[in-house]
Amino acid sequence: METDRDWKAVFEQTYSGAPSQVAERVWRQVFGDEYPEGVDPFSYISVSELERIAAELHVGEGRTIADLGCGRGGPGLWIAGATGASVIGIDISPSALDAARRRADAMGFRERTDFREGSFENTGLPPKSVDGVVSVDALLFTADKAAAVHEIRRVVRPGVRLVFTSWDYHHQPIGRPPQVEDHRPCLTAEGFDVLTYEETDDWQRRIAQTTAGLIENVEELAAESGGDVAETKAQLEEMQETIDAMSRRILVVAEAR
């Protein structure tokens, strides 16, 4: 079980350079029309899932959502564009936040976006301050799911929705923080009613083919980042072992009581 990896350092290294054109090419080939162009998702989010999340949040102009584990900001900004809401992006990586700010500027969203350093367990947001919370394929990186959900409940009012994608695991994956078999007990214990808890479409094929495509292009991928081929391949093989521990990828809609 991974307990001491410095995830801030890992993601700083990941986000300090430009987005990978090799990875984007692989993702686009696997997802086809469901690839969210211009979002640089660094996740397995699809166009249909973004549309679903935007609809399930029940927000619009004058409302504010928090995007937790926002990375370079693409999915949260897409949702902001679709709903008219403002977005506060929270991430542990300053480099990711800098990239998110540049993306927001390029999209003309400067006045209704704010990107701040923080974590799932400590967002830095005031109590009951946001009208929706979204997280895309990021909750797995918190070591304490209960503490993360407790913090989310703290920053929302009754009736506000949390919508996220993540994974349930049938055993603990190598190289990752502690995982859970089912997120529902944690959500209900921390004051959420679970409205939707469903396995996402085609997730196994998409993840398997994406990982295989990255491994197939490992030399080009390493050259792009200036990394070592053997080290890059080892990282991808660890990713494959993590995938083997997954039981399902989930889309969850939960409403604060």
N, C-alpha and C positions, 0 to 999 in steps of 0.2 A: 504494500500500500504506500502510495506517495504522500508524504506529509511535510517534507522540508524543501521541496523545489521552490525556487524564487520565481513565482509566476510573473511578477512585475518585470523582472529582468528578461524573462523569456519573451514577453510581449513587447517590451521595449526593443529588443533585437528584431522581432518580427516586423514591427511597424516603423522602424527607423528608416527603412529604405522605401523605394517606390513599390506600389503594388506589382505583384508578379504577373507578367504577361503570359508566361508559360501556364501558370495556374488558371488564369482567366480563360485561356484557350481550351484547357481541359474541361473546366466547369461548363463552358458554353457548349462544347461537344456533347457532354453528358446530359445537360438540362434542356438543350434545344430551345423551343419557344418559351419554356418556363424559366429561362435564365434572366434574372433582373438586370438588364443592361444599365450601365452607368452607376450601379449601386456599390460595386466592389464589396460584396457582402462578407467575404471571409467566413462563410458559413454555408449551410445547405438550404438556405431559404429560397423559395420559388416565388414567381410572380403571383400565383394563385394564393399562396400563403400570406404574402404581404397584403393582398387585397382582403383576405379574410381577417387578418389582424386589425387592419384599419377599420373594418366594419364592426368588429366585436368590441373595440375600445369605447364606442359610443361617445366620441369627442368631436368637436368642431372648432370653428373660429372662436377665439377668446378663451379656449381651454389650453391646459398645459399637460404634456405627458413626460414621463421620465423614461429614458432608454438606458437600461442597466447592462453594463458590459457592452457599450456602444461601439467599441472599436473605432474604425475610421468614419463612423457615423452614417453610412449609406442607408441601412434599413430604416433607422429612425427618421432620417430626412425624407425618405420616400413616403413614410406614413404621414409626416408633417405636410408634405405636398398634397397627399390624397385627401387629408381631413381638414386642412386649414389650421390645425392646432399648432401651438408652439412646442418645442422639444428641449428638454434638458438632458444632455448625454452625460453619463457617468462611466468612467473607466479608470483602471489603475495605471494605464500607460500614457504618460505625457505626449509621446510621439504620436500615438493614435489620436489623441485629442487635438493636437496641432493639425493633423491631416483632416479631421472632422471639421474644424473651423474653416480650413481652406475650401473644403467641399461645400459647406454652407454658404460661404461668400460667393463661390462660383454659381450656386443655384439661386442666388438672390435672397437667401433666407437669414441674413445676418441679424435682422431685428427681432426675429422670433426663435432664435436658437441660443443655447448656452451650453458650453461643454466644460465639465469640471472633473477634477481628479477625485476619485472616491472608490468605494468597493460595495459589494452586495451587502455586507454586514454594517457598513458605515458610509451611507450615501452623502452625509452632510446636508441633506435637505431638511427643512423645517417640518414639524408635525403637520399632517393633514394638508399638505401644500400642493399636491398634484392631482390631476383629474383622470389619470390613467397611467399604468406602468406596463412597459413592454420589455421583453428580453429575448434575443434571438440566439439560440444555440450557445449560450454563455453560462448558464446557471451551473453547469457541471464543474466549473472552475472554482466555485466556493467550497471550502472544506466543511462548512457548517450550514447545511440547507435550512435548518430550523431558524438559525440566527438571521439568515438572509431573508426568509419569509417574514420573520418578526419585524425586521427593519422596513420591509415593503409595507406591511400593515400599518406601521407607525406613520408613514408619510401620506397615507390616503384616508379619505373619509368613507363612511358607510355608503355603499352603492357604487363606489369606484371600482373599476375592473383592472385586473392583472391578466395580461395575455402573453404567453411565452411558448417558445419551442425549446425542448431539451431532450434528454434521453433517460429512460429507465434501464437499469443494468441487472443481469442475472448473476453476475459475480463482479468482484472488485477488479477494475482494469489496472494494468501495470502503468505506472507513470502518471497517474491522475489522482486528484484529491478523493476522499471518500465519497462514494455514490450510494444511491438508494434504489430499491426495487420498484417503488411507487411513491410519487410525490403527494398523493392525496392526503394521507394521514397528517403530514406536516402542514399542508395548507389549511385543513379544517381545524387543526389544533391551534393555529395562529390567527383564526378569525376570518377565514374565507369560506364561502360556499362555492364548491366546484360545479360550474355549469356545463363545462365541456372538458372531456379528457379522452382524446382520440389519437390513434396511431396515424401518422402522416402518410400521404400517398407515396408509394414507390421509393421509400427512403432507403431500403436495403440495396436496391440496384444502383441508385444514384451514388451512395457512399462507396460501394464496392468498385464501381467503374471509375469514379473520381480518383480513388486511391491507386487503383491499377494504372490509370493514365499518368499520374504523377510519378510513380515508380518507373514506368516505361520511359519517361522523359527526365529521369533523375540527373543525368549528366548536364543537360541543358538547364535544368532547374538550379543546380549547384553553381554552374558558370554564371548564371544571371545574378545570383546573390554574392558571388565571390566565395562561396563555401566549399567545403571538402565533399567530394562525391560520396565517400564511404559514410561520413557523418550524416549527410542529407538522407542517404538511403536508410540508415539506422533509425532516423527520426520517423520516416515514413513507415518502416516496419513496426515501430512502436505504435504508430497510429493504427495500423492494421490490427494489432493485438487488442487495442482499446475497442475497436469496432466489433471484434469478436465477442466482447463482453456485453454488448448492448442487447437488450431484449426488444426494445422498440424506441422509435423517435416519436415524441408526443407533441401535440398542440393542445394547450391548456387555456381555458377561460375560467377565471375565478373572480368572484365579486365579494368585496369586503362587507362583512356584517356590521 
